[in-house]
Amino acid sequence: MPPFLRWLIFLLVAGSAVFWLVTRPDPMDAAALNGLSGDAEAGAQVFAAAGCASCHVAPGAETPEGGPVLSGGQAFTSAFGTFHAPNITPSLTAGVGSWSDIQLVNAIQRGISPEGAHYYPAFPYDSYIKADTGDILNLVAYLRTLPEDATPSRPHDVGFPFNIRRLLGGWKLLFVSEDWVVEGTLDESETRGRYLVEALGHCGACHTPRNLLGGPDTADWLGGAPNPAGEGRIPGITPAHLTWSRDEIVEYLTSGFTPDYDTVGGEMVAVVDKISQLPDADRLAIADYLKVLPGGQ
C-alpha cells in the first residue's frame, strides 16, 4: 500500500474518532438531583414562565378542568425542515410517563433523549440549560400531574443531512452554553428578568436572528428576526426597537394591551397568557431586563 494511502486512511480513521468523541451526548448524571425534590405547585409557575403549553398543546385544543393536555402536534417550519411538537403527557405509551426524573431533566436541559440521541434545537434546550435544575425538577413534578393522552407524536419532516442526529452534537458544541448573553452588574430585578428571558422564557428563540447553521446571532440579541414560517418579521425588543416605558411593557405582559390601545396577536397571545399568570414582580423583572439591553442594530 502506498504511504500516502496509509496516511489518508489514518487521517480518516482519526478524524472519525474525533468527530464521534466531540459529538457524543453529554447527559447530566443522576447524582445532580441528589437533595432535590420536585414541587408540582412551584412547577406550575415554571410551566407558565417556560410557555410549554404554547407548543405542546394540540392546535385548537381546549383546556379541560384537569389542566392542559400536552399531546403535541403543532408544526414548526424552518430552513432545515418541519418539526412537530411531541406528546409530553404522562401517558406510558405515547408520552413521557415512563421516563425517570433524570431522563426528563436531560431532555429539557441537555437535549438528550432517554435512548441517548440528540434532540433538534427546535426544542429550546439551549435556553433551558441556563435554568436552575431545581426549577426544572419542579416542572417535571407538575407535568406528571397533567392529563394523559394516547395521541402518538408525529415524526419530524427533516431531510438529509439534517436527519443525522449525531451532527447535532457539533451544533451543541458551537452554540449551546450556560453563559448568560447579558453580563455585567445587574440589580436583583434585572437579574431575575435575565433568568426569565434568557433561560425559562427562551425569548431569544424567536426574537434573535440566526446564522446559516441555525445558531443564534447573539451580537444582535433580541434584535428581531425573520419569521421561520416565511410571513413577516418577528420584532426586536431591545430599547432601539421597543420604545415603550417600563410600565407599558408590564401592562402589555399583563393584559395584552399595547400603548396604542391595540391588542396582542399571533403567537404572542399564548405567550402573554402564560406570562400574565406569573407574579407581578416577574413581569416587572422582565421589563427591567429589557430596558437595560444594548440598543441592538
C-alpha atoms as one frame of an Amber mdcrd trajectory, in Angstrom:
protein
   0.000   0.000   0.000   1.447   3.403  -0.929   2.463   5.581   2.041   0.063
   8.388   1.077  -2.847   5.941   1.104  -1.895   4.703   4.556  -1.773   8.291
   5.764  -5.150   9.002   4.174  -6.715   6.004   5.893  -5.113   7.024   9.187
  -6.456  10.580   8.888  -9.929   9.329   8.023  -9.973   6.949  10.987  -8.548
   9.576  13.349 -10.964  12.218  12.095 -13.915   9.890  12.514 -12.830   9.066
  16.054 -12.502  12.758  16.961 -15.899  13.522  15.398 -17.502  10.669  17.333
 -15.895  11.898  20.547 -16.789  15.580  20.321 -20.364  14.966  19.133 -21.269
  12.397  21.784 -24.222  13.253  24.059 -23.224  14.667  27.435 -26.072  13.822
  29.825 -26.311  15.047  33.377 -25.562  12.376  35.960 -28.432  11.281  38.198
 -26.407  12.489  41.192 -27.192  16.060  40.066 -30.681  15.554  41.502 -29.429
  14.478  44.940 -31.064  16.591  47.621 -33.705  17.925  45.228 -37.374  17.041
  45.293 -39.878  18.197  42.733 -42.627  20.549  43.897 -45.587  20.466  41.495
 -47.070  23.724  42.805 -43.810  25.576  42.177 -43.536  23.718  38.888 -46.793
  25.292  37.706 -45.067  28.688  37.802 -42.086  27.301  35.882 -44.518  25.812
  33.359 -46.080  29.228  32.790 -42.735  31.007  32.537 -41.399  28.421  30.089
 -44.515  28.553  27.916 -44.654  24.775  27.471 -48.352  24.803  26.570 -47.726
  27.246  23.718 -46.013  24.477  21.748 -47.211  21.195  23.196 -50.983  21.720
  23.279 -52.556  20.481  20.051 -53.794  23.240  17.730 -57.344  24.239  18.597
 -57.485  22.056  21.704 -59.479  23.192  24.721 -58.035  23.197  28.229 -60.003
  20.783  30.429 -60.511  21.245  34.141 -57.573  18.965  34.918 -55.103  21.216
  33.114 -53.711  21.436  29.586 -53.341  18.270  27.523 -49.810  18.331  26.131
 -50.428  15.885  23.299 -48.277  17.833  20.818 -48.826  18.038  17.103 -48.057
  21.679  16.379 -45.807  22.121  13.341 -42.824  24.483  13.237 -41.377  25.339
   9.850 -37.684  26.145   9.433 -34.986  26.186   6.785 -33.951  22.721   7.969
 -37.347  21.044   7.808 -40.626  20.942   9.681 -40.610  19.940  13.319 -43.613
  18.674  15.274 -44.051  19.166  18.999 -44.225  15.739  20.683 -46.652  14.310
  23.188 -45.284  15.067  26.681 -48.297  13.936  28.700 -47.837  11.318  31.474
 -49.052   8.605  29.075 -46.890   5.492  29.478 -47.222   4.572  25.817 -47.400
   7.810  23.845 -45.974  10.371  26.258 -43.223  10.624  28.864 -44.914   8.816
  31.745 -42.338   6.037  31.769 -39.364   8.407  31.848 -37.411   8.906  35.053
 -36.818  12.350  36.536 -33.222  12.444  35.326 -34.289  11.408  31.824 -36.758
  14.274  31.684 -34.237  16.740  33.093 -31.683  15.634  30.494 -34.249  16.024
  27.733 -35.144  19.542  28.856 -31.700  20.887  29.779 -29.317  18.845  27.645
 -31.462  17.992  24.621 -30.866  14.254  25.017 -33.451  11.502  24.673 -33.666
   8.540  27.089 -32.041   6.467  24.315 -29.088   8.865  24.189 -29.936  10.654
  20.925 -29.625  14.404  20.389 -32.828  16.412  20.111 -33.226  19.096  17.468
 -32.879  22.654  18.814 -36.427  23.451  17.709 -36.834  22.395  21.350 -35.086
  25.281  23.174 -32.784  23.297  25.432 -30.075  25.822  24.527 -32.053  28.236
  26.736 -33.243  25.761  29.368 -29.654  24.690  30.045 -29.249  28.034  31.843
 -32.168  27.286  34.174 -31.791  26.112  37.745 -32.073  22.305  37.816 -34.317
  22.557  40.861 -36.774  24.609  38.817 -36.696  22.016  36.037 -37.346  19.220
  38.523 -40.324  21.209  39.827 -41.524  21.467  36.230 -41.215  17.699  35.852
 -43.300  17.203  39.005 -46.004  19.463  37.577 -46.012  17.715  34.192 -46.724
  14.433  35.980 -49.974  15.907  37.364 -51.441  16.763  33.931 -53.917  14.631
  31.963 -52.678  11.702  29.909 -53.281  11.396  26.193 -52.526   8.473  23.877
 -52.005  10.508  20.694 -48.722   9.366  19.085 -46.073  12.014  18.454 -45.707
  12.994  14.818 -42.278  12.390  13.257 -40.279  15.387  12.093 -40.050  16.082
   8.376 -36.313  16.606   8.036 -34.195  15.551   5.068 -30.551  14.628   4.600
 -28.109  15.623   6.062 -30.094  17.238   8.876 -31.658  13.903   9.772 -28.255
  12.704  11.015 -28.729  13.295  14.718 -25.049  12.914  15.522 -24.360  16.192
  13.718 -26.349  17.960  16.410 -23.518  17.214  18.818 -21.405  19.599  16.751
 -24.214  22.173  16.778 -24.331  21.975  20.553 -20.569  22.385  20.767 -20.823
  25.597  18.745 -23.968  27.172  20.140 -25.043  25.729  23.496 -23.604  27.424
  26.569 -24.590  28.005  30.168 -23.175  31.537  29.962 -25.551  34.491  30.039
 -25.807  36.681  26.961 -26.143  39.860  29.027 -23.437  40.065  31.660 -22.143
  42.790  33.927 -23.649  44.351  37.023 -27.396  43.836  37.305 -29.650  44.526
  40.248 -31.928  41.873  41.745 -34.895  42.603  39.477 -32.764  42.782  36.305
 -31.079  39.502  37.237 -34.453  37.817  37.711 -35.586  39.268  34.386 -32.500
  37.869  32.676 -33.320  34.443  34.086 -36.889  34.616  32.829 -35.986  35.956
  29.381 -32.758  34.094  28.589 -33.482  30.793  30.350 -37.088  29.844  31.095
 -38.838  32.163  28.635 -36.385  31.390  25.782 -37.363  34.701  24.161 -34.244
  34.638  22.005 -35.566  31.574  20.171 -37.924  33.846  18.223 -36.650  37.397
  18.695 -32.970  36.806  17.836 -31.763  36.260  14.240 -29.951  33.035  13.369
 -26.937  32.272  11.232 -26.688  29.784   8.370 -26.246  26.904  10.828 -29.299
  27.880  12.817 -27.307  29.230  15.739 -28.452  32.438  17.464 -26.651  35.644
  16.475 -26.053  36.902  19.993 -24.377  40.029  18.621 -27.931  41.119  17.711
 -29.564  39.641  20.786 -33.342  40.150  20.737 -32.925  42.461  17.744 -35.716
  40.840  15.721 -35.652  38.045  13.165 -37.366  36.737  10.043 -40.424  34.637
  10.758 -39.415  30.993  10.100 -42.872  30.404   8.640 -41.990  32.939   5.945
 -44.607  35.549   6.815 -43.425  38.900   8.100 -40.781  39.549  10.719 -40.633
  38.968  14.452 -39.942  42.380  16.026 -36.914  43.374  18.020 -37.461  44.041
  21.707 -34.260  45.907  22.595 -34.558  49.608  23.542 -33.674  50.565  19.954
 -36.719  48.696  18.660 -39.154  48.840  21.573 -39.586  52.358  22.930 -42.276
  51.519  25.446 -41.787  52.536  29.041 -41.235  50.017  31.785 -44.864  50.331
  32.901 -46.121  49.941  29.324 -44.163  46.708  28.916 -45.603  45.408  32.170
 -49.138  46.310  31.066 -48.659  44.517  27.748 -47.409  41.380  29.525 -50.350
  41.578  31.940 -53.347  42.476  29.776 -52.091  42.188  26.205 -52.837  45.862
  25.502 -50.212  47.998  23.774 -49.667  51.718  24.484 -51.554  52.401  21.217
 -54.629  50.543  22.550 -54.013  47.646  20.196 -54.082  44.062  21.459 -51.575
  41.247  21.333 -51.849  38.979  18.311 -50.373  35.918  16.663 -48.218  33.551
  18.690 -47.708  36.221  21.364 -51.297  35.659  22.522 -50.286  32.376  24.129
 -47.062  33.882  25.478 -48.816  36.784  27.189 -51.499  34.436  28.508 -48.827
  32.463  30.356 -46.691  35.427  31.488 -49.801  37.089  32.904 -50.050  34.149
  35.311 -46.676  34.956  36.866 -46.276  37.136  39.965 -46.319  40.892  39.330
 -42.663  41.090  40.335 -41.696  38.741  37.498 -43.312  40.919  34.847 -41.562
  43.927  36.365 -38.307  41.988  36.234 -38.759  41.183  32.538 -39.369  44.860
  31.799 -36.323  45.891  33.849 -34.141  43.434  31.924 -35.407  44.610  28.533
 -34.700  48.235  29.448 -31.017  47.523  30.233 -30.346  45.649  26.981 -27.900
  47.146  24.484 -29.677  49.099  21.779 -29.251  46.452  19.086 -28.855  47.095
  15.384
